[in-house]
Amino acid sequence: MKALTRTIGIVLLLGSSAFAADDTTPSKPPRLGWVNIGGGLGASRAWEAFTSVVSYSTASRGGTRLLTFRYGGASEPDAHSLLGNGLLPEETIRDLGALYGAISKRRFGFASAAAGLAVVGGVRRGAFIQYEHEGVWWGNSIYEKRRFLTAGIPLEAQAFFTPLPFMGLGLVLDANLNPVRNYMGVNLCLQFGKLR
């Protein structure tokens, strides 16, 4: 009976010291996650562009890796119509992708770079169809509307100032390399989420 009591005592003593050791070791850092929403300017091979990006990113606190899911793209501004020569359809590029990269996080900000894979789609102008007059001095050049769908490589760099634990402001430089129409842009973004 004494042997059993001693054994139980030793097991309880070792178990309590193991739990105490677990309490003093640092716990696993919580996941950080945020949403970026923004727009800006950019370019494609043949035209300037209005760009936009919506993304969700996640990283471990103090971690060095970043996972991002992004929807972004570029649209050709139809400013030519103000000058009397609109080109229709407006060319657009959109991508939906997943990116993986490195992040350097500080208390009031971070910088990151990532690349990945994306599905890319959009509209290109095909052959010229006709010129459509809308007035004495202006009109639109109508072209075939050619839709495309392909795979691409999205690239992204982020730099954010995060003075609050739930909101930040920064820049997202993004691009997509694909066989149909590459684009790149600089977007001013608001950031919302768990930043610290």
N, CA and C atoms as an extended XYZ file, in Angstrom:
588
Properties=species:S:1:pos:R:3:atomname:S:1:resname:S:1:resid:I:1 pbc="F F F"
N         0.817       -1.190        0.000 N   MET     1
C         0.000        0.000        0.000 CA  MET     1
C         0.863        1.258        0.000 C   MET     1
N         1.957        1.237        0.825 N   LYS     2
C         2.868        2.372        0.853 CA  LYS     2
C         3.523        2.564       -0.499 C   LYS     2
N         3.871        1.482       -1.184 N   ALA     3
C         4.503        1.567       -2.503 CA  ALA     3
C         3.550        2.222       -3.496 C   ALA     3
N         2.269        1.859       -3.434 N   LEU     4
C         1.270        2.428       -4.338 CA  LEU     4
C         1.104        3.919       -4.059 C   LEU     4
N         1.055        4.301       -2.801 N   THR     5
C         0.913        5.710       -2.422 CA  THR     5
C         2.120        6.512       -2.891 C   THR     5
N         3.308        5.942       -2.705 N   ARG     6
C         4.527        6.623       -3.166 CA  ARG     6
C         4.518        6.772       -4.683 C   ARG     6
N         4.123        5.764       -5.398 N   THR     7
C         4.087        5.808       -6.862 CA  THR     7
C         3.120        6.893       -7.345 C   THR     7
N         1.927        6.921       -6.720 N   ILE     8
C         0.933        7.942       -7.097 CA  ILE     8
C         1.481        9.341       -6.779 C   ILE     8
N         2.132        9.475       -5.646 N   GLY     9
C         2.721       10.765       -5.266 CA  GLY     9
C         3.784       11.209       -6.254 C   GLY     9
N         4.654       10.276       -6.673 N   ILE    10
C         5.711       10.607       -7.627 CA  ILE    10
C         5.106       11.004       -8.978 C   ILE    10
N         4.078       10.259       -9.424 N   VAL    11
C         3.420       10.575      -10.706 CA  VAL    11
C         2.777       11.964      -10.633 C   VAL    11
N         2.080       12.258       -9.512 N   LEU    12
C         1.452       13.578       -9.362 CA  LEU    12
C         2.492       14.684       -9.319 C   LEU    12
N         3.613       14.434       -8.612 N   LEU    13
C         4.667       15.427       -8.517 CA  LEU    13
C         5.290       15.696       -9.880 C   LEU    13
N         5.601       14.644      -10.630 N   LEU    14
C         6.172       14.806      -11.969 CA  LEU    14
C         5.173       15.460      -12.918 C   LEU    14
N         3.905       15.061      -12.818 N   GLY    15
C         2.879       15.639      -13.689 CA  GLY    15
C         2.681       17.119      -13.418 C   GLY    15
N         2.660       17.492      -12.110 N   SER    16
C         2.469       18.910      -11.800 CA  SER    16
C         3.666       19.733      -12.257 C   SER    16
N         4.876       19.179      -12.147 N   SER    17
C         6.056       19.920      -12.611 CA  SER    17
C         6.045       20.041      -14.133 C   SER    17
N         5.518       19.024      -14.830 N   ALA    18
C         5.411       19.099      -16.285 CA  ALA    18
C         4.412       20.187      -16.693 C   ALA    18
N         3.273       20.240      -15.962 N   PHE    19
C         2.283       21.283      -16.272 CA  PHE    19
C         2.848       22.672      -15.965 C   PHE    19
N         3.594       22.764      -14.864 N   ALA    20
C         4.197       24.052      -14.515 CA  ALA    20
C         5.190       24.474      -15.588 C   ALA    20
N         5.954       23.519      -16.129 N   ALA    21
C         6.897       23.832      -17.197 CA  ALA    21
C         6.157       24.306      -18.435 C   ALA    21
N         5.019       23.672      -18.741 N   ASP    22
C         4.229       24.089      -19.902 CA  ASP    22
C         3.700       25.504      -19.730 C   ASP    22
N         3.330       25.868      -18.478 N   ASP    23
C         2.789       27.203      -18.235 CA  ASP    23
C         3.844       28.278      -18.420 C   ASP    23
N         5.110       27.975      -18.177 N   THR    24
C         6.148       28.988      -18.283 CA  THR    24
C         6.696       29.112      -19.694 C   THR    24
N         6.497       28.095      -20.542 N   THR    25
C         6.999       28.194      -21.915 CA  THR    25
C         6.062       29.082      -22.723 C   THR    25
N         6.617       29.821      -23.697 N   PRO    26
C         5.761       30.698      -24.484 CA  PRO    26
C         4.738       29.900      -25.287 C   PRO    26
N         3.521       30.422      -25.330 N   SER    27
C         2.476       29.733      -26.089 CA  SER    27
C         2.657       30.001      -27.579 C   SER    27
N         1.965       29.198      -28.385 N   LYS    28
C         2.042       29.350      -29.838 CA  LYS    28
C         1.482       30.714      -30.228 C   LYS    28
N         2.226       31.501      -31.058 N   PRO    29
C         1.738       32.829      -31.399 CA  PRO    29
C         0.419       32.745      -32.165 C   PRO    29
N        -0.501       33.670      -31.882 N   PRO    30
C        -1.784       33.642      -32.570 CA  PRO    30
C        -1.630       34.043      -34.030 C   PRO    30
N        -2.577       33.610      -34.837 N   ARG    31
C        -2.611       33.980      -36.253 CA  ARG    31
C        -3.053       35.426      -36.392 C   ARG    31
N        -2.386       36.157      -37.276 N   LEU    32
C        -2.814       37.491      -37.640 CA  LEU    32
C        -3.478       37.404      -39.005 C   LEU    32
N        -4.471       38.218      -39.251 N   GLY    33
C        -5.149       38.201      -40.538 CA  GLY    33
C        -5.740       39.561      -40.849 C   GLY    33
N        -5.725       39.941      -42.117 N   TRP    34
C        -6.249       41.250      -42.494 CA  TRP    34
C        -6.757       41.229      -43.935 C   TRP    34
N        -7.606       42.213      -44.208 N   VAL    35
C        -8.152       42.417      -45.543 CA  VAL    35
C        -7.634       43.756      -46.055 C   VAL    35
N        -7.141       43.774      -47.284 N   ASN    36
C        -6.729       45.003      -47.959 CA  ASN    36
C        -7.751       45.338      -49.030 C   ASN    36
N        -8.143       46.604      -49.111 N   ILE    37
C        -9.057       47.080      -50.150 CA  ILE    37
C        -8.477       48.376      -50.697 C   ILE    37
N        -8.295       48.437      -52.022 N   GLY    38
C        -7.747       49.676      -52.558 CA  GLY    38
C        -7.767       49.752      -54.053 C   GLY    38
N        -7.284       50.859      -54.546 N   GLY    39
C        -7.220       51.096      -55.978 CA  GLY    39
C        -6.078       52.030      -56.296 C   GLY    39
N        -5.778       52.114      -57.593 N   GLY    40
C        -4.672       52.974      -57.991 CA  GLY    40
C        -4.509       53.039      -59.485 C   GLY    40
N        -3.267       53.226      -59.888 N   LEU    41
C        -2.934       53.380      -61.300 CA  LEU    41
C        -1.904       52.332      -61.694 C   LEU    41
N        -1.895       52.015      -62.974 N   GLY    42
C        -0.945       51.035      -63.459 CA  GLY    42
C        -0.845       51.072      -64.970 C   GLY    42
N        -0.379       49.976      -65.534 N   ALA    43
C        -0.195       49.907      -66.979 CA  ALA    43
C        -0.226       48.466      -67.439 C   ALA    43
N        -0.610       48.318      -68.683 N   SER    44
C        -0.477       47.054      -69.383 CA  SER    44
C         0.423       47.318      -70.585 C   SER    44
N         0.556       46.351      -71.457 N   ARG    45
C         1.482       46.485      -72.571 CA  ARG    45
C         1.132       47.682      -73.461 C   ARG    45
N        -0.153       47.932      -73.694 N   ALA    46
C        -0.545       48.931      -74.672 CA  ALA    46
C        -1.267       50.132      -74.083 C   ALA    46
N        -1.589       50.137      -72.785 N   TRP    47
C        -2.407       51.224      -72.247 CA  TRP    47
C        -2.156       51.433      -70.765 C   TRP    47
N        -2.479       52.676      -70.316 N   GLU    48
C        -2.486       52.974      -68.894 CA  GLU    48
C        -3.733       52.337      -68.305 C   GLU    48
N        -3.761       52.209      -66.982 N   ALA    49
C        -4.875       51.465      -66.386 CA  ALA    49
C        -5.273       52.043      -65.036 C   ALA    49
N        -6.537       51.834      -64.701 N   PHE    50
C        -7.003       51.957      -63.330 CA  PHE    50
C        -6.890       50.559      -62.740 C   PHE    50
N        -6.290       50.439      -61.574 N   THR    51
C        -6.111       49.124      -60.960 CA  THR    51
C        -6.898       49.047      -59.658 C   THR    51
N        -7.176       47.820      -59.246 N   SER    52
C        -7.866       47.601      -57.976 CA  SER    52
C        -7.400       46.280      -57.393 C   SER    52
N        -7.516       46.165      -56.072 N   VAL    53
C        -7.118       44.936      -55.403 CA  VAL    53
C        -7.954       44.747      -54.143 C   VAL    53
N        -8.371       43.520      -53.914 N   VAL    54
C        -8.999       43.091      -52.668 CA  VAL    54
C        -8.285       41.806      -52.285 C   VAL    54
N        -7.751       41.754      -51.076 N   SER    55
C        -7.003       40.550      -50.698 CA  SER    55
C        -7.198       40.245      -49.224 C   SER    55
N        -6.956       38.974      -48.886 N   TYR    56
C        -6.930       38.528      -47.499 CA  TYR    56
C        -5.568       37.903      -47.254 C   TYR    56
N        -4.876       38.336      -46.215 N   SER    57
C        -3.558       37.803      -45.877 CA  SER    57
C        -3.556       37.294      -44.449 C   SER    57
N        -2.719       36.308      -44.187 N   THR    58
C        -2.572       35.764      -42.847 CA  THR    58
C        -1.098       35.444      -42.581 C   THR    58
N        -0.690       35.670      -41.320 N   ALA    59
C         0.686       35.379      -40.904 CA  ALA    59
C         0.683       35.096      -39.416 C   ALA    59
N         1.728       34.403      -38.943 N   SER    60
C         1.908       34.193      -37.508 CA  SER    60
C         2.560       35.422      -36.912 C   SER    60
N         2.178       35.758      -35.688 N   ARG    61
C         2.818       36.892      -35.025 CA  ARG    61
C         4.295       36.588      -34.872 C   ARG    61
N         5.100       37.508      -35.343 N   GLY    62
C         6.539       37.296      -35.302 CA  GLY    62
C         7.017       36.324      -36.355 C   GLY    62
N         6.102       35.797      -37.165 N   GLY    63
C         6.466       34.841      -38.201 CA  GLY    63
C         7.118       35.518      -39.391 C   GLY    63
N         7.653       34.718      -40.249 N   THR    64
C         8.333       35.250      -41.428 CA  THR    64
C         7.633       34.861      -42.724 C   THR    64
N         6.526       34.156      -42.657 N   ARG    65
C         5.813       33.686      -43.854 CA  ARG    65
C         4.429       34.301      -43.947 C   ARG    65
N         3.982       34.528      -45.175 N   LEU    66
C         2.707       35.181      -45.437 CA  LEU    66
C         1.959       34.402      -46.514 C   LEU    66
N         0.676       34.197      -46.291 N   LEU    67
C        -0.202       33.568      -47.280 CA  LEU    67
C        -1.283       34.574      -47.648 C   LEU    67
N        -1.462       34.831      -48.948 N   THR    68
C        -2.417       35.834      -49.419 CA  THR    68
C        -3.318       35.246      -50.487 C   THR    68
N        -4.604       35.546      -50.391 N   PHE    69
C        -5.573       35.241      -51.441 CA  PHE    69
C        -6.012       36.583      -52.017 C   PHE    69
N        -5.872       36.756      -53.345 N   ARG    70
C        -6.042       38.080      -53.951 CA  ARG    70
C        -6.966       38.052      -55.159 C   ARG    70
N        -7.803       39.086      -55.245 N   TYR    71
C        -8.575       39.364      -56.460 CA  TYR    71
C        -8.182       40.770      -56.893 C   TYR    71
N        -7.639       40.877      -58.076 N   GLY    72
C        -7.176       42.184      -58.530 CA  GLY    72
C        -7.313       42.309      -60.029 C   GLY    72
N        -6.919       43.452      -60.533 N   GLY    73
C        -6.993       43.622      -61.961 CA  GLY    73
C        -6.737       45.030      -62.410 C   GLY    73
N        -6.899       45.216      -63.712 N   ALA    74
C        -6.666       46.507      -64.343 CA  ALA    74
C        -7.706       46.717      -65.434 C   ALA    74
N        -8.124       47.977      -65.571 N   SER    75
C        -9.084       48.352      -66.600 CA  SER    75
C        -8.544       49.539      -67.367 C   SER    75
N        -8.671       49.471      -68.672 N   GLU    76
C        -8.249       50.584      -69.514 CA  GLU    76
C        -9.240       51.733      -69.342 C   GLU    76
N        -8.766       52.937      -69.003 N   PRO    77
C        -9.703       54.054      -68.890 CA  PRO    77
C       -10.162       54.486      -70.270 C   PRO    77
N       -11.459       54.656      -70.447 N   ASP    78
C       -11.987       55.065      -71.746 CA  ASP    78
C       -12.010       56.587      -71.837 C   ASP    78
N       -10.856       57.206      -71.524 N   ALA    79
C       -10.761       58.658      -71.559 CA  ALA    79
C       -10.751       59.177      -72.993 C   ALA    79
N       -10.460       58.289      -73.958 N   HIS    80
C       -10.422       58.724      -75.360 CA  HIS    80
C       -11.764       59.296      -75.787 C   HIS    80
N       -12.862       58.790      -75.206 N   SER    81
C       -14.185       59.266      -75.606 CA  SER    81
C       -14.365       60.742      -75.278 C   SER    81
N       -13.677       61.247      -74.242 N   LEU    82
C       -13.751       62.670      -73.929 CA  LEU    82
C       -13.076       63.501      -75.013 C   LEU    82
N       -12.128       62.886      -75.700 N   LEU    83
C       -11.412       63.586      -76.767 CA  LEU    83
C       -12.038       63.327      -78.135 C   LEU    83
N       -13.100       62.557      -78.166 N   GLY    84
C       -13.793       62.338      -79.437 CA  GLY    84
C       -13.479       61.031      -80.118 C   GLY    84
N       -12.780       60.102      -79.444 N   ASN    85
C       -12.458       58.837      -80.094 CA  ASN    85
C       -12.458       57.710      -79.059 C   ASN    85
N       -13.637       57.246      -78.654 N   GLY    86
C       -13.732       56.151      -77.707 CA  GLY    86
C       -13.410       54.821      -78.367 C   GLY    86
N       -12.731       53.961      -77.642 N   LEU    87
C       -12.385       52.629      -78.143 CA  LEU    87
C       -13.194       51.618      -77.357 C   LEU    87
N       -14.092       50.907      -78.016 N   LEU    88
C       -14.973       49.949      -77.361 CA  LEU    88
C       -14.781       48.568      -77.976 C   LEU    88
N       -14.726       47.487      -77.185 N   PRO    89
C       -14.929       47.486      -75.731 CA  PRO    89
C       -13.695       47.970      -74.980 C   PRO    89
N       -13.915       48.368      -73.751 N   GLU    90
C       -12.817       48.716      -72.858 CA  GLU    90
C       -12.067       47.429      -72.522 C   GLU    90
N       -10.748       47.453      -72.587 N   GLU    91
C        -9.969       46.251      -72.255 CA  GLU    91
C        -9.828       46.122      -70.741 C   GLU    91
N        -9.970       44.889      -70.234 N   THR    92
C        -9.858       44.620      -68.796 CA  THR    92
C        -9.068       43.343      -68.560 C   THR    92
N        -8.462       43.261      -67.396 N   ILE    93
C        -7.759       42.058      -66.937 CA  ILE    93
C        -8.142       41.857      -65.470 C   ILE    93
N        -8.481       40.634      -65.094 N   ARG    94
C        -8.793       40.299      -63.699 CA  ARG    94
C        -8.065       39.011      -63.338 C   ARG    94
N        -7.579       38.943      -62.099 N   ASP    95
C        -6.944       37.699      -61.660 CA  ASP    95
C        -7.438       37.321      -60.263 C   ASP    95
N        -7.489       36.027      -60.023 N   LEU    96
C        -7.864       35.449      -58.733 CA  LEU    96
C        -6.781       34.441      -58.400 C   LEU    96
N        -6.028       34.705      -57.334 N   GLY    97
C        -4.886       33.845      -57.082 CA  GLY    97
C        -4.536       33.677      -55.616 C   GLY    97
N        -3.613       32.763      -55.380 N   ALA    98
C        -3.051       32.497      -54.053 CA  ALA    98
C        -1.550       32.758      -54.133 C   ALA    98
N        -1.031       33.495      -53.158 N   LEU    99
C         0.374       33.868      -53.140 CA  LEU    99
C         1.006       33.472      -51.811 C   LEU    99
N         2.283       33.143      -51.854 N   TYR   100
C         3.017       32.756      -50.659 CA  TYR   100
C         4.334       33.518      -50.673 C   TYR   100
N         4.718       34.079      -49.515 N   GLY   101
C         5.954       34.841      -49.506 CA  GLY   101
C         6.487       35.108      -48.128 C   GLY   101
N         7.348       36.121      -48.045 N   ALA   102
C         8.034       36.487      -46.808 CA  ALA   102
C         7.490       37.805      -46.294 C   ALA   102
N         7.482       37.950      -44.964 N   ILE   103
C         7.010       39.178      -44.332 CA  ILE   103
C         7.977       39.589      -43.234 C   ILE   103
N         8.201       40.877      -43.116 N   SER   104
C         8.985       41.437      -42.024 CA  SER   104
C         8.051       42.344      -41.244 C   SER   104
N         7.671       41.912      -40.029 N   LYS   105
C         6.639       42.605      -39.242 CA  LYS   105
C         7.290       43.340      -38.097 C   LYS   105
N         6.872       44.577      -37.920 N   ARG   106
C         7.269       45.378      -36.775 CA  ARG   106
C         6.008       45.825      -36.048 C   ARG   106
N         6.162       46.501      -34.934 N   ARG   107
C         4.986       46.864      -34.139 CA  ARG   107
C         4.027       47.770      -34.908 C   ARG   107
N         4.546       48.754      -35.614 N   PHE   108
C         3.685       49.718      -36.292 CA  PHE   108
C         3.763       49.606      -37.810 C   PHE   108
N         4.039       48.436      -38.324 N   GLY   109
C         4.056       48.290      -39.772 CA  GLY   109
C         4.694       46.997      -40.214 C   GLY   109
N         4.689       46.778      -41.510 N   PHE   110
C         5.320       45.601      -42.077 CA  PHE   110
C         5.587       45.818      -43.562 C   PHE   110
N         6.442       44.972      -44.088 N   ALA   111
C         6.705       44.907      -45.527 CA  ALA   111
C         6.709       43.438      -45.908 C   ALA   111
N         6.229       43.136      -47.114 N   SER   112
C         6.186       41.743      -47.550 CA  SER   112
C         6.354       41.651      -49.064 C   SER   112
N         6.683       40.466      -49.519 N   ALA   113
C         6.777       40.162      -50.952 CA  ALA   113
C         6.297       38.732      -51.146 C   ALA   113
N         5.513       38.501      -52.206 N   ALA   114
C         4.943       37.172      -52.432 CA  ALA   114
C         4.707       36.940      -53.922 C   ALA   114
N         4.621       35.667      -54.280 N   ALA   115
C         4.303       35.246      -55.648 CA  ALA   115
C         3.455       33.992      -55.563 C   ALA   115
N         2.772       33.640      -56.653 N   GLY   116
C         1.917       32.461      -56.603 CA  GLY   116
C         1.366       32.080      -57.956 C   GLY   116
N         0.156       31.536      -57.945 N   LEU   117
C        -0.544       31.105      -59.159 CA  LEU   117
C        -1.932       31.726      -59.168 C   LEU   117
N        -2.436       32.030      -60.384 N   ALA   118
C        -3.746       32.678      -60.492 CA  ALA   118
C        -4.457       32.259      -61.764 C   ALA   118
N        -5.774       32.370      -61.713 N   VAL   119
C        -6.607       32.274      -62.904 CA  VAL   119
C        -6.804       33.706      -63.390 C   VAL   119
N        -6.580       33.937      -64.689 N   VAL   120
C        -6.637       35.283      -65.252 CA  VAL   120
C        -7.671       35.310      -66.367 C   VAL   120
N        -8.516       36.333      -66.364 N   GLY   121
C        -9.507       36.494      -67.417 CA  GLY   121
C        -9.697       37.947      -67.745 C   GLY   121
N       -10.413       38.207      -68.837 N   GLY   122
C       -10.661       39.599      -69.193 CA  GLY   122
C       -11.209       39.743      -70.589 C   GLY   122
N       -11.112       40.960      -71.094 N   VAL   123
C       -11.623       41.310      -72.415 CA  VAL   123
C       -10.528       42.024      -73.193 C   VAL   123
N       -10.359       41.622      -74.455 N   ARG   124
C        -9.454       42.295      -75.381 CA  ARG   124
C       -10.255       42.778      -76.580 C   ARG   124
N        -9.742       43.799      -77.248 N   ARG   125
C       -10.364       44.237      -78.493 CA  ARG   125
C        -9.863       43.377      -79.636 C   ARG   125
N       -10.790       42.962      -80.498 N   GLY   126
C       -10.432       42.191      -81.681 CA  GLY   126
C       -10.365       43.079      -82.909 C   GLY   126
N       -10.908       42.593      -84.008 N   ALA   127
C       -10.881       43.314      -85.282 CA  ALA   127
C       -11.828       44.514      -85.250 C   ALA   127
N       -11.473       45.554      -85.990 N   PHE   128
C       -12.308       46.754      -86.087 CA  PHE   128
C       -13.616       46.419      -86.797 C   PHE   128
N       -14.750       46.912      -86.261 N   ILE   129
C       -16.061       46.666      -86.871 CA  ILE   129
C       -16.572       47.923      -87.567 C   ILE   129
N       -16.692       49.037      -86.821 N   GLN   130
C       -17.211       50.264      -87.426 CA  GLN   130
C       -16.919       51.456      -86.532 C   GLN   130
N       -17.099       52.643      -87.113 N   TYR   131
C       -17.018       53.879      -86.335 CA  TYR   131
C       -18.438       54.379      -86.162 C   TYR   131
N       -18.817       54.639      -84.921 N   GLU   132
C       -20.180       55.035      -84.594 CA  GLU   132
C       -20.192       56.505      -84.174 C   GLU   132
N       -20.852       57.373      -84.971 N   HIS   133
C       -20.920       58.806      -84.658 CA  HIS   133
C       -21.928       59.056      -83.552 C   HIS   133
N       -21.536       59.903      -82.595 N   GLU   134
C       -22.453       60.301      -81.530 CA  GLU   134
C       -22.705       61.793      -81.551 C   GLU   134
N       -22.057       62.512      -82.398 N   GLY   135
C       -22.216       63.961      -82.499 CA  GLY   135
C       -21.376       64.467      -83.640 C   GLY   135
N       -21.243       65.781      -83.721 N   VAL   136
C       -20.492       66.378      -84.817 CA  VAL   136
C       -19.006       66.055      -84.703 C   VAL   136
N       -18.465       66.109      -83.464 N   TRP   137
C       -17.028       65.944      -83.296 CA  TRP   137
C       -16.602       64.677      -82.559 C   TRP   137
N       -17.530       63.844      -82.175 N   TRP   138
C       -17.105       62.684      -81.394 CA  TRP   138
C       -17.870       61.433      -81.792 C   TRP   138
N       -17.316       60.308      -81.365 N   GLY   139
C       -17.915       59.018      -81.653 CA  GLY   139
C       -17.095       57.914      -81.026 C   GLY   139
N       -17.421       56.670      -81.358 N   ASN   140
C       -16.724       55.513      -80.801 CA  ASN   140
C       -16.276       54.578      -81.907 C   ASN   140
N       -15.070       54.069      -81.759 N   SER   141
C       -14.579       53.009      -82.646 CA  SER   141
C       -14.965       51.676      -82.029 C   SER   141
N       -15.771       50.878      -82.736 N   ILE   142
C       -16.282       49.607      -82.216 CA  ILE   142
C       -15.423       48.459      -82.742 C   ILE   142
N       -14.988       47.597      -81.828 N   TYR   143
C       -14.164       46.431      -82.167 CA  TYR   143
C       -14.853       45.162      -81.687 C   TYR   143
N       -14.359       44.023      -82.174 N   GLU   144
C       -14.838       42.744      -81.642 CA  GLU   144
C       -14.472       42.661      -80.161 C   GLU   144
N       -15.331       41.998      -79.405 N   LYS   145
C       -15.081       41.782      -77.977 CA  LYS   145
C       -14.563       40.368      -77.807 C   LYS   145
N       -13.291       40.235      -77.462 N   ARG   146
C       -12.676       38.914      -77.298 CA  ARG   146
C       -12.391       38.654      -75.824 C   ARG   146
N       -13.092       37.673      -75.272 N   ARG   147
C       -12.855       37.277      -73.880 CA  ARG   147
C       -11.713       36.265      -73.839 C   ARG   147
N       -10.963       36.257      -72.745 N   PHE   148
C        -9.884       35.280      -72.589 CA  PHE   148
C        -9.857       34.750      -71.171 C   PHE   148
N        -9.310       33.562      -71.008 N   LEU   149
C        -9.121       32.903      -69.719 CA  LEU   149
C        -7.818       32.127      -69.795 C   LEU   149
N        -6.938       32.357      -68.845 N   THR   150
C        -5.632       31.711      -68.868 CA  THR   150
C        -5.097       31.590      -67.442 C   THR   150
N        -3.911       31.052      -67.297 N   ALA   151
C        -3.223       30.972      -66.002 CA  ALA   151
C        -2.135       32.023      -65.964 C   ALA   151
N        -1.821       32.499      -64.765 N   GLY   152
C        -0.788       33.515      -64.636 CA  GLY   152
C        -0.030       33.401      -63.332 C   GLY   152
N         0.994       34.209      -63.227 N   ILE   153
C         1.825       34.271      -62.021 CA  ILE   153
C         1.626       35.635      -61.383 C   ILE   153
N         0.871       35.714      -60.275 N   PRO   154
C         0.702       36.991      -59.583 CA  PRO   154
C         1.904       37.307      -58.707 C   PRO   154
N         2.291       38.567      -58.695 N   LEU   155
C         3.383       39.061      -57.862 CA  LEU   155
C         2.833       40.199      -57.017 C   LEU   155
N         3.332       40.309      -55.789 N   GLU   156
C         2.814       41.368      -54.918 CA  GLU   156
C         3.842       41.767      -53.880 C   GLU   156
N         3.936       43.069      -53.624 N   ALA   157
C         4.739       43.606      -52.524 CA  ALA   157
C         3.843       44.543      -51.731 C   ALA   157
N         3.878       44.433      -50.407 N   GLN   158
C         3.052       45.263      -49.538 CA  GLN   158
C         3.951       46.040      -48.571 C   GLN   158
N         3.562       47.278      -48.279 N   ALA   159
C         4.222       48.078      -47.242 CA  ALA   159
C         3.121       48.851      -46.526 C   ALA   159
N         2.924       48.573      -45.232 N   PHE   160
C         1.813       49.163      -44.494 CA  PHE   160
C         2.275       49.797      -43.193 C   PHE   160
N         1.618       50.901      -42.852 N   PHE   161
C         1.765       51.563      -41.563 CA  PHE   161
C         0.542       51.166      -40.750 C   PHE   161
N         0.765       50.565      -39.574 N   THR   162
C        -0.340       50.025      -38.769 CA  THR   162
C        -0.298       50.609      -37.351 C   THR   162
N        -0.713       51.882      -37.186 N   PRO   163
C        -0.669       52.487      -35.861 CA  PRO   163
C        -1.717       51.926      -34.908 C   PRO   163
N        -2.789       51.362      -35.456 N   LEU   164
C        -3.845       50.767      -34.637 CA  LEU   164
C        -3.796       49.242      -34.785 C   LEU   164
N        -4.220       48.490      -33.781 N   PRO   165
C        -4.155       47.034      -33.878 CA  PRO   165
C        -5.178       46.426      -34.839 C   PRO   165
N        -6.090       47.248      -35.374 N   PHE   166
C        -7.142       46.722      -36.240 CA  PHE   166
C        -7.225       47.435      -37.592 C   PHE   166
N        -6.374       48.472      -37.840 N   MET   167
C        -6.466       49.206      -39.090 CA  MET   167
C        -5.117       49.742      -39.514 C   MET   167
N        -4.868       49.750      -40.837 N   GLY   168
C        -3.632       50.281      -41.368 CA  GLY   168
C        -3.845       50.952      -42.712 C   GLY   168
N        -2.799       51.590      -43.218 N   LEU   169
C        -2.817       52.273      -44.504 CA  LEU   169
C        -1.484       52.001      -45.179 C   LEU   169
N        -1.525       51.678      -46.478 N   GLY   170
C        -0.270       51.398      -47.145 CA  GLY   170
C        -0.404       51.230      -48.634 C   GLY   170
N         0.670       50.740      -49.224 N   LEU   171
C         0.749       50.544      -50.664 CA  LEU   171
C         0.862       49.061      -50.984 C   LEU   171
N         0.179       48.656      -52.049 N   VAL   172
C         0.317       47.313      -52.593 CA  VAL   172
C         0.754       47.448      -54.039 C   VAL   172
N         1.936       46.950      -54.355 N   LEU   173
C         2.414       46.893      -55.726 CA  LEU   173
C         2.083       45.499      -56.226 C   LEU   173
N         1.294       45.409      -57.299 N   ASP   174
C         0.922       44.091      -57.796 CA  ASP   174
C         1.131       43.999      -59.292 C   ASP   174
N         1.253       42.770      -59.752 N   ALA   175
C         1.451       42.497      -61.175 CA  ALA   175
C         0.966       41.092      -61.465 C   ALA   175
N         0.733       40.817      -62.729 N   ASN   176
C         0.405       39.459      -63.157 CA  ASN   176
C         1.101       39.195      -64.479 C   ASN   176
N         1.874       38.128      -64.513 N   LEU   177
C         2.556       37.693      -65.734 CA  LEU   177
C         1.773       36.532      -66.314 C   LEU   177
N         1.314       36.673      -67.555 N   ASN   178
C         0.525       35.620      -68.194 CA  ASN   178
C         0.730       35.682      -69.704 C   ASN   178
N         0.340       34.638      -70.447 N   PRO   179
C         0.613       34.608      -71.882 CA  PRO   179
C        -0.247       35.538      -72.729 C   PRO   179
N        -1.316       36.114      -72.151 N   VAL   180
C        -2.222       36.944      -72.951 CA  VAL   180
C        -1.964       38.430      -72.767 C   VAL   180
N        -2.000       38.915      -71.513 N   ARG   181
C        -1.826       40.345      -71.267 CA  ARG   181
C        -1.319       40.564      -69.855 C   ARG   181
N        -0.063       40.956      -69.719 N   ASN   182
C         0.506       41.275      -68.406 CA  ASN   182
C        -0.009       42.625      -67.926 C   ASN   182
N         0.015       42.836      -66.607 N   TYR   183
C        -0.257       44.170      -66.079 CA  TYR   183
C         0.485       44.363      -64.773 C   TYR   183
N         0.614       45.639      -64.379 N   MET   184
C         1.196       45.985      -63.088 CA  MET   184
C         0.508       47.240      -62.575 C   MET   184
N         0.481       47.408      -61.262 N   GLY   185
C        -0.168       48.570      -60.689 CA  GLY   185
C         0.335       48.899      -59.305 C   GLY   185
N         0.049       50.126      -58.877 N   VAL   186
C         0.348       50.605      -57.532 CA  VAL   186
C        -0.977       51.024      -56.921 C   VAL   186
N        -1.352       50.406      -55.801 N   ASN   187
C        -2.646       50.637      -55.168 CA  ASN   187
C        -2.482       51.201      -53.766 C   ASN   187
N        -3.229       52.250      -53.462 N   LEU   188
C        -3.315       52.770      -52.106 CA  LEU   188
C        -4.419       52.002      -51.406 C   LEU   188
N        -4.118       51.353      -50.283 N   CYS   189
C        -5.063       50.427      -49.654 CA  CYS   189
C        -5.307       50.766      -48.191 C   CYS   189
N        -6.546       50.524      -47.779 N   LEU   190
C        -6.903       50.472      -46.373 CA  LEU   190
C        -6.827       49.022      -45.926 C   LEU   190
N        -6.465       48.817      -44.689 N   GLN   191
C        -6.272       47.474      -44.153 CA  GLN   191
C        -7.082       47.325      -42.868 C   GLN   191
N        -7.817       46.223      -42.769 N   PHE   192
C        -8.638       45.963      -41.595 CA  PHE   192
C        -8.390       44.543      -41.125 C   PHE   192
N        -8.321       44.321      -39.830 N   GLY   193
C        -8.182       42.968      -39.316 CA  GLY   193
C        -7.432       42.923      -37.999 C   GLY   193
N        -6.862       41.767      -37.727 N   LYS   194
C        -6.066       41.559      -36.508 CA  LYS   194
C        -4.617       41.736      -36.882 C   LYS   194
N        -4.069       42.893      -36.539 N   LEU   195
C        -2.731       43.270      -36.979 CA  LEU   195
C        -1.668       43.097      -35.913 C   LEU   195
N        -2.083       42.855      -34.661 N   ARG   196
C        -1.114       42.639      -33.565 CA  ARG   196
C        -1.644       41.592      -32.625 C   ARG   196
